[in-house]
Amino acid sequence: MIANIAEQLRINVQKVIIGKKETIDLLLAAILCEGHVLLEDVPGTGKTTLARALAVSLGCSFRRIQFTPDLLPSDITGLSWFNMKEQEFEYRPGPLMTQVVLADEINRATPRTQSALLEAMQERQVTADGVTRPLPRPFLVIATQNPVELEGTFPLPEAQIDRLLVKVQRGYPSQQEENAILERFGQSDPLAGLEPVTGPEEILALIEERRHVRVEASVRDYVVRIARATRENSDVQLGASPRATLALYQAAQAAAAIQGRDFVLPDDVKLMAPAVFSHRIIISPQAQLRGRSSAQLIEDIVASVPVPVEA
């Protein structure tokens, strides 16, 4: 069932987004794991369009929050205001009270506002004026940041980075893809006519189905050994946390389900490891001087860990 819906979603999103099948699959995996996404790319590469197309295809409500240094926590969580007519306080929901949230340029907000988002991402609830309110399910945060322009930004705290299931970097389109973008968007906006292919209730059922994807003990141990290898590598200053290990386990389940299997293979773990771990580790200054990136390190670490084989 997951594979069929995933294929329909992929086809629907690709009516708007040219190519980038791997990017769409990572977003679908995040939905199935009830995780969140860090979308890191330069401006103009279609981050907002991708988020909107995904939300419409899922049949979910969508809000975009433009993060700025003067954004307050109450601007995103909502606040209570005094209704003079009724002579009582009423809660006015913030933009977080939706199902798909695009947190645009999240690193431009102050740590105080970023921490307000932290509760929503982990606990799926918001607290405003001392009252805690649950968020609608499914709940997905797509956080974007520009990797080039760092002036006037606040680095995301490690606690928040660790709650982002996957990091996605789309990059520039190929020459063929860029020509197709001009052809598709030159005369009309394909997003305007996009229709949903599923709904919140069905998505929640798919999330539950993903939980039952089988992971053999040997594959589970493979996940743990990869995570532990990040902590023991001399080029890594801060390795993957136990939360990251669980994230890789769940992401591998989602990858298997998207491909139509009810069991996880080591290849699923290999596929998801760079997207799940690369933003969570901190590489040493020496490795940075040698020009190593976190993604390259994760690929090398995964390659160094023996793959389990059937007896």
Phi, psi and omega in degrees: 000317180299316182298320180295312180295320179299319179294318177297318179295318180298314180297319182294315180295325181286354170291338180250312184267127180278125176065211176057047178302320182297322179297315180297319180296324178294321177294320178295322177297320178298319178299314182294333180264001187052040178258189181229165191236137170256113181255103185252115180196164178288159180299149174087010181260009172093024182295313181293318179298319178298315180297317180295316181297321179294315181298317179296316181297326180281347183072029184252156175289152187222136173222144177248130177245120176271109183280131179223163181299334182265008178287129181263156177306320181293340178291337181251330182271339186101170182209165176261134178233153185272117178275108184297325182292315182272348181058044177205162179278140178235146180270128175254109185299144175270176182294347176289341181282059179213183185261321175240118182246126173263106178270088188283127182052057184301330183282003175269348178276155178289157178305328180297317180286323177299323181291332176294327178286334183299316179298318180297320183289320185271313187264350184055047177205160175233147177242121179227127180055038176080001180249129180262131182233136179287150177268154178293149176249149353292155181233122183228127173256124173252103182266131180245151171208152181268118183285350185261309185272103185252354180292132179076022180247162178239115182305141179293135177294153182302325180298324180282319178301322182291344180264001175266115188300310183226154173249129184240131175234110185280321183076178179286148177289160175287171180300318180295317180294322181292324174297319179295326177297315179298320181293319184284318185264357184295325186247337182206170178255107183296339179293331183296327182259010183287137181244149177291149178247353178208189181212170183305318182296318179292324179297318178298324177293322178293322177300316179294322179295322179299326180298336184262007174292128189284135175235112180293157182302323181293322179287322177299317178295326177298318177300314182296318182294324177294316179298316181292329179295330178292331181278341184257356181281134183292338179274356182251122181277322177226117183273184182289138180277167173303328176296323177294322177300314178297322179297318179294320178302311181291320180296323177294321175300315181297318179299319178296316181295320180297329179271006173089016179251152176254020176215153183263136174256158174305329179297328177295320179294314178301319182297319187270341186304312180299319181291328183275324188261333192299326180274351184268335183270155173244121182274154184289156177302324180297318179293324178296320179296330178278001177081018180280142175254161180296324179296318178296319179298317180297318178299319179293319180296315179299319180294334183276344182271125181301136180276134178294141178236152179290141179287000000 
